[in-house]
Amino acid sequence: MQNIKAYLEEHKDEFIKELIELLKIPSVSADSAYSQDVLNTAEAMAVALQKAGCDLVEICDTKGYPIVYGEKIIDTELPTVLVYGHYDVQPPDPVDLWDSPPFEPVIRNTELHPDGAIYARGASDDKGQVYMHVKALQYMITQNSLPLNVKFMIEGEEEVGSESLSDFVKEHKEKLQNDIILISDTGMIANDIPSITTGLRGLSYVEVEVTGPNRDLHSGLYGGAIANPINILAKMIASLHDENNHITIPGFYDKVDELSLKEREAMGKAPFNIEAYKDTLDIESVYGEDGYTTNERNSIRPSLDVNGIWGGYTGEGAKTVIPSKAYAKISMRLVPHQDWHEITDLFKNHFESIAPKGVRIKVTPHHGGESYVTPINSIGYLAASKAYETTFGKTPIPKRNGGSIPIVPLFEKELGSKSILMGFGLDSNAIHSPNEHFGVWNFLKGIETIPYFYKYYAELSSGKQKD
């Protein structure tokens, strides 16, 4: 693969242009107004896989958005890598905080990205990263250097809980049979500090509704005499944490996996500049559960956050009403051994129990998933580590991630395969936020590194049992 750098230099403008065209399609799975755009993106991914050299490409219907499947089988006796990614994106809101329209990609040079970064919704999460795999396959096929079999499974519902994917995996186990699953939907510590994600937090996502009077009321005639749903909701949410930022739901921590001091010390060796962290976010101080560092709070500890809250009058000017209803969306990130169904039930029971008389409570679970930890002595991890060593010139650091990819535990349960999380984004990429971006250097570095994973995985797995 000595010519991969030359290949990328020759084709980089073409690859970047293709990615920009993909990013122009607003594939927002959470909003039905974009449903046709999501379907158009599936078509575009299928075309990209065909162009890359897959012998079989299918757009597989589900009860929701389709799953794009592709494969290149060169020898059934060789190992098979299953690449997972998603083509749907988060809503772009709040749009007015973007420096450029979220679906009109632009490349801007910054101090962190002197080679430029592509600004668009989905640039890093996950269109840019999944497209690295498509172009890496294209390189290996055109250079006749693909050392094993490859399958792609790219879904359109990751940002809304991957509801259709579970049934698809269960119904197509033979089609999806593999030796290792490769995913780039995570990040690394820095461009000069490569890392491999070895753990993901689970997730429980709920919506709550507080109902008071049967209609909006005049705040002068009724203020102070009845329960105001917004006031009540604010108090209930505030009570979910104590003075040490410890979650107060009874039983919430019962199954939390407590890491040993030795493990925490090992985690603490990862480079981290707290002042740079605060400067990047423009905050004066960090905040979180007492007794833990920032990197521990967002990776090995569970959390509970309000993702949205609304009710009453929010238009221009004043309208003096006591609202009939108030709402909030709440997510809980979970750690190993916390079952998301159980946590959802604990939340529901607790939230209903703390409601005062005068209001009615409704808790609606949306979606969730289990946490995941992958061993660092597996063939897959060692192959990924060698790949990073080859292209970055240094050994990557194993790192737990605070985010969630709910389908990773499902893959292991249903397909019996471990997942390797080779992300090339950065924490500063603003995924799920305005001004999401992905460095051009990172995009090309991913295309350069991924073929080495295939090479080393083929070598390490030769004569060995399934990872």
C-alpha positions in Angstrom: 0.0 0.0 0.0 3.0 2.3 -0.5 1.1 4.2 -3.2 -1.9 5.1 -1.2 -0.7 8.6 -0.5 -0.1 9.2 -4.2 -3.6 7.8 -4.9 -5.2 10.1 -2.4 -3.3 13.1 -3.7 -4.6 12.3 -7.2 -8.2 11.7 -6.1 -8.7 13.9 -3.1 -10.5 16.8 -4.9 -12.9 14.2 -6.5 -13.5 12.5 -3.1 -14.2 15.8 -1.3 -16.5 17.0 -4.1 -18.5 13.7 -3.8 -18.8 14.1 0.0 -20.0 17.7 -0.4 -22.7 16.5 -2.8 -23.8 13.9 -0.3 -23.9 16.5 2.5 -26.2 18.8 0.5 -29.0 16.3 1.0 -30.9 17.1 4.3 -31.4 13.5 5.5 -33.0 14.4 8.8 -34.7 11.2 10.0 -36.4 12.8 13.0 -38.5 15.1 10.9 -41.0 13.6 8.4 -40.8 16.8 6.3 -37.4 15.4 5.2 -38.5 11.9 4.4 -37.9 12.1 0.7 -34.5 13.5 1.3 -33.6 10.6 3.6 -34.7 8.2 0.8 -32.7 10.2 -1.7 -29.6 9.8 0.5 -30.1 6.0 0.6 -30.1 6.1 -3.2 -26.9 8.2 -3.2 -25.1 5.8 -0.8 -26.1 2.8 -3.0 -24.6 4.6 -6.1 -21.4 5.3 -4.1 -21.1 1.6 -3.1 -21.5 0.5 -6.7 -18.9 3.0 -7.9 -16.5 1.8 -5.2 -16.7 -1.7 -6.6 -19.3 -3.7 -4.6 -20.6 -6.7 -6.6 -23.9 -6.6 -4.9 -25.8 -3.5 -3.7 -29.3 -3.5 -2.3 -31.6 -0.9 -0.8 -33.4 -3.0 1.7 -36.9 -1.8 2.8 -37.8 -1.8 6.4 -40.8 -0.6 8.4 -38.9 2.8 8.6 -36.1 4.1 6.4 -34.2 1.6 4.2 -30.9 0.0 4.9 -28.3 0.2 2.2 -26.4 -3.2 1.9 -23.4 -3.8 -0.2 -20.7 -6.5 -0.5 -17.5 -7.5 -2.2 -16.8 -11.2 -1.7 -13.5 -12.3 -3.1 -13.1 -15.7 -1.4 -15.6 -17.3 1.0 -12.7 -18.9 2.9 -11.3 -15.5 3.9 -12.4 -13.4 6.8 -15.3 -10.9 6.4 -15.4 -7.4 7.7 -18.9 -5.8 8.1 -18.8 -2.0 7.9 -21.6 -0.2 9.7 -22.6 3.4 9.4 -25.6 5.7 9.0 -26.7 8.1 6.4 -29.3 10.0 8.4 -28.4 13.2 10.3 -29.5 15.2 13.3 -31.9 18.1 12.9 -29.9 21.3 12.1 -31.7 23.5 14.7 -31.1 26.1 15.9 -30.4 27.1 12.3 -29.7 30.8 13.2 -26.6 29.8 15.1 -24.9 28.3 12.0 -22.3 30.5 10.4 -23.3 29.1 7.0 -26.5 27.1 6.0 -26.3 23.5 7.4 -27.0 21.9 4.0 -24.8 24.2 1.9 -21.4 22.7 2.7 -18.4 25.1 2.8 -14.7 24.5 3.4 -13.0 26.9 5.8 -9.4 27.0 7.1 -9.0 27.2 10.8 -6.1 27.1 13.2 -7.0 23.5 14.1 -7.7 22.6 10.5 -5.1 24.4 8.3 -6.0 22.1 5.4 -9.6 23.1 5.8 -12.7 21.6 7.4 -16.1 20.9 5.7 -18.9 22.7 7.6 -22.3 21.0 7.1 -24.7 18.9 9.1 -23.6 15.2 8.9 -20.0 16.1 7.9 -18.6 14.2 10.9 -21.6 12.3 12.1 -21.7 10.2 10.1 -21.6 10.9 6.4 -18.0 12.0 6.3 -16.8 9.0 8.3 -18.8 6.4 6.5 -17.7 7.8 3.2 -14.1 7.2 4.2 -14.9 3.5 4.2 -16.5 3.7 0.7 -13.4 5.4 -0.7 -11.0 3.1 1.1 -12.8 0.1 -0.5 -12.6 1.8 -3.9 -8.8 2.2 -3.4 -8.3 -1.4 -2.4 -10.3 -2.7 -5.4 -8.7 -0.5 -8.0 -5.3 -1.4 -6.7 -6.2 -5.1 -6.4 -5.1 -5.1 -2.7 -8.4 -6.1 -1.0 -7.2 -8.9 1.3 -10.6 -10.2 2.6 -14.3 -9.9 2.1 -16.3 -6.7 2.8 -19.9 -6.1 3.6 -21.6 -2.7 4.2 -24.7 -2.0 6.2 -25.6 1.7 6.2 -28.9 2.6 7.9 -31.1 5.7 8.0 -32.5 5.7 11.5 -29.4 5.9 13.8 -30.3 9.4 15.0 -33.8 8.2 16.0 -32.9 5.0 17.8 -32.2 2.4 14.9 -35.6 0.9 15.5 -35.7 -0.9 12.1 -32.2 -2.1 12.3 -32.9 -4.6 15.1 -35.4 -6.5 13.1 -33.2 -6.4 10.0 -30.2 -7.8 11.8 -32.3 -10.6 13.4 -33.9 -11.5 10.0 -30.7 -11.4 7.9 -28.1 -13.1 10.1 -26.8 -15.2 7.3 -26.5 -12.3 4.9 -24.7 -10.3 7.6 -22.4 -13.1 8.8 -18.9 -11.6 9.5 -15.8 -12.0 11.6 -15.5 -8.4 12.8 -17.6 -5.2 12.6 -15.9 -2.0 11.7 -17.5 1.4 12.7 -16.4 5.0 12.3 -19.0 6.9 14.3 -16.7 8.1 17.1 -13.6 10.3 17.4 -10.0 10.5 18.5 -8.3 12.6 21.1 -6.4 14.8 18.7 -4.9 14.8 15.2 -1.5 14.1 16.7 -2.9 11.7 19.4 -4.8 8.9 17.8 -7.1 6.8 19.9 -9.5 3.9 19.6 -12.8 3.9 21.3 -13.1 0.9 23.6 -16.3 1.7 25.4 -19.7 3.4 24.8 -22.3 4.5 27.2 -25.9 3.2 26.9 -28.9 5.4 26.6 -32.5 5.9 27.9 -34.4 8.7 26.2 -37.8 9.8 27.5 -40.3 12.6 27.1 -42.3 13.9 30.0 -45.6 15.9 30.0 -47.1 17.8 32.9 -50.8 18.7 32.7 -52.5 21.2 35.0 -55.8 23.0 34.1 -57.8 22.0 31.1 -56.9 25.1 29.2 -54.4 28.0 29.3 -55.5 30.5 31.9 -55.1 34.2 32.6 -52.1 34.6 35.0 -53.8 37.5 36.7 -57.0 35.8 37.5 -55.5 32.4 38.4 -51.8 33.1 39.2 -50.9 31.8 42.7 -54.1 29.8 43.0 -53.3 26.7 40.9 -50.3 24.7 40.0 -48.4 26.1 37.0 -47.2 23.1 34.9 -44.0 24.9 33.9 -43.1 25.8 37.5 -43.9 22.3 38.6 -41.8 20.7 35.8 -38.9 23.0 36.6 -38.9 21.9 40.2 -39.3 18.2 39.4 -36.3 18.4 37.0 -34.2 20.3 39.5 -34.8 17.6 42.1 -33.3 14.9 39.8 -29.8 15.9 41.0 -28.6 16.6 44.6 -26.1 19.2 45.8 -23.2 16.9 44.6 -24.8 16.4 41.1 -25.6 12.9 42.0 -28.8 11.5 40.3 -31.5 11.1 43.0 -33.6 8.4 41.3 -33.8 5.5 43.7 -31.9 2.4 42.4 -30.3 4.4 39.6 -26.7 3.5 40.7 -27.4 0.0 42.0 -25.7 -1.8 39.0 -23.2 0.9 38.0 -19.8 -0.7 37.2 -17.3 1.0 39.5 -13.8 1.1 38.0 -10.9 0.4 40.2 -8.4 3.1 41.2 -5.8 1.4 38.9 -8.2 1.6 35.9 -9.0 5.2 36.6 -5.3 6.1 36.9 -4.7 4.4 33.5 -7.5 6.5 32.0 -6.0 9.6 33.5 -2.8 9.2 31.5 -4.7 10.3 28.3 -3.6 13.8 27.4 -6.2 16.4 28.5 -5.9 20.1 29.0 -8.7 21.4 31.2 -8.0 25.1 30.3 -8.2 24.4 26.6 -11.4 22.4 27.2 -13.0 25.4 28.9 -11.7 27.8 26.3 -13.1 25.8 23.5 -16.6 25.8 25.1 -16.3 29.4 26.4 -17.1 28.4 30.0 -15.5 29.6 33.2 -15.7 26.2 35.0 -16.6 22.6 34.4 -19.6 21.0 36.2 -20.6 17.5 37.2 -20.7 14.7 39.7 -18.4 15.3 42.7 -15.4 13.0 43.1 -14.8 12.5 39.4 -12.7 14.1 36.7 -14.2 15.7 33.6 -13.1 12.7 31.4 -14.6 10.3 33.9 -17.9 12.2 34.2 -18.4 11.9 30.4 -17.3 8.3 29.9 -17.5 5.9 32.9 -20.2 7.6 34.9 -23.9 7.8 34.1 -25.6 11.1 33.5 -29.0 12.7 33.2 -29.7 15.8 31.0 -32.7 17.8 29.8 -32.4 18.0 26.0 -35.4 20.2 25.5 -38.1 22.0 27.5 -41.2 23.9 26.4 -44.7 25.1 27.3 -46.8 28.2 27.4 -46.2 31.3 25.2 -42.9 31.6 23.5 -43.7 34.0 20.7 -42.8 37.7 20.3 -43.9 40.1 23.0 -45.9 39.2 26.1 -48.9 36.9 26.7 -49.8 36.5 30.4 -50.9 32.9 30.6 -50.6 29.9 32.9 -50.2 27.1 30.4 -52.2 23.9 30.5 -49.2 21.8 29.7 -45.4 21.7 29.9 -43.0 19.3 28.3 -39.4 18.1 28.4 -37.2 15.6 26.7 -34.7 13.9 28.9 -31.8 11.6 28.1 -29.8 9.3 30.5 -26.4 8.0 29.5 -25.7 4.6 31.1 -22.7 2.6 31.9 -22.0 -1.2 31.9 -24.6 -3.3 33.7 -27.3 -0.6 33.6 -30.2 -2.0 31.6 -31.9 0.8 29.7 -35.4 -0.8 30.1 -34.9 -1.0 33.8 -33.6 2.6 34.1 -36.5 3.8 32.1 -38.9 2.2 34.5 -37.0 3.6 37.5 -37.2 7.1 36.0 -40.9 6.7 35.2 -41.9 5.5 38.6 -39.8 8.1 40.4 -41.0 11.0 38.2 -44.6 10.1 38.8 -44.1 9.7 42.5 -42.6 13.2 43.0 -45.4 15.1 41.2 -47.5 17.2 43.5 -51.3 17.2 43.6 -52.9 19.4 41.0 -51.0 18.1 38.0 -51.0 14.9 36.0 -47.8 13.3 34.7 -47.2 11.3 31.5 -43.8 9.7 30.8 -43.2 8.4 27.2 -40.2 6.3 26.5 -38.6 6.9 23.1 -35.6 4.7 22.6 -32.5 3.4 24.3 -29.6 1.0 24.2 -27.0 -0.8 26.2 -23.5 0.2 26.9 -20.5 -1.6 25.3 -16.9 -2.4 26.2 -14.5 -4.1 23.7 -11.3 -5.9 24.8 -8.0 -4.4 23.8 -6.3 -7.8 23.3 -8.5 -9.0 20.4 -7.4 -9.5 16.8 -9.6 -6.6 15.7 -8.2 -4.2 18.2 -4.6 -5.2 17.5 -5.2 -4.8 13.8 -6.7 -1.3 14.3 -3.8 -0.3 16.6 -1.2 -1.4 14.0 -3.1 0.5 11.3 -2.9 3.7 13.3 0.7 3.1 14.1 1.5 2.8 10.4 -0.2 6.0 9.3 0.1 8.2 12.4 3.5 7.0 13.5 2.4 6.3 17.1 0.4 3.8 19.1 -3.2 4.8 19.6 -4.6 5.3 23.1 -7.6 3.1 24.1 -10.4 5.5 25.2 -14.0 5.2 26.4 -16.5 7.4 24.7 -19.4 9.2 26.5 -21.8 8.8 23.5 -24.0 5.9 22.6 -24.3 3.6 19.6 -27.2 1.4 20.8 -26.8 -1.2 18.0 -23.2 -2.2 18.9 -24.4 -4.5 21.8 -27.1 -5.8 19.5 -24.5 -6.8 16.9 -22.6 -8.9 19.4 -25.8 -10.5 20.7 -27.3 -11.4 17.3 -24.2 -11.8 15.1 -21.7 -12.9 17.7 -19.2 -10.3 16.5 -17.1 -7.7 18.3 -17.1 -4.2 17.0 -14.0 -2.0 16.4 -14.6 1.7 16.7 -12.1 3.5 14.5 -13.2 7.2 14.6 -11.3 10.0 12.9 -13.4 13.0 14.1 -12.5 15.3 17.0 -14.6 16.3 20.0 -14.5 19.9 18.6 -16.4 18.8 15.4 -19.6 20.1 17.0 -21.6 17.0 16.1 -25.4 17.5 16.9 -24.6 21.2 17.2 -24.5 24.3 14.9 -21.4 24.5 12.7 -20.7 20.8 12.6 -17.6 20.1 10.6 -15.0 17.5 9.6 -11.4 18.2 8.8 -10.3 17.5 5.3 -7.1 16.1 6.8 -9.1 13.7 9.0 -11.3 12.6 6.1 -8.2 11.7 4.0 -6.4 10.2 6.9 -9.3 7.9 7.5 -9.2 6.7 3.9 -5.4 6.2 4.2 -5.6 4.2 7.5 -8.6 1.9 6.9 -6.9 -0.2 4.2 -4.2 -1.0 6.7 -6.8 -2.4 9.1 -7.9 -4.8 6.4 -4.3 -5.8 5.8 -3.4 -6.4 9.4 -6.7 -8.1 10.3 -6.2 -10.5 7.4 -2.6 -11.2 8.6 -3.5 -11.6 12.3 -6.6 -13.7 11.7 -4.9 -16.1 9.4 -5.2 -19.6 10.9 -7.0 -18.1 14.0 -10.5 -18.5 15.2 -13.2 -15.8 14.8 -12.5 -12.6 16.7 
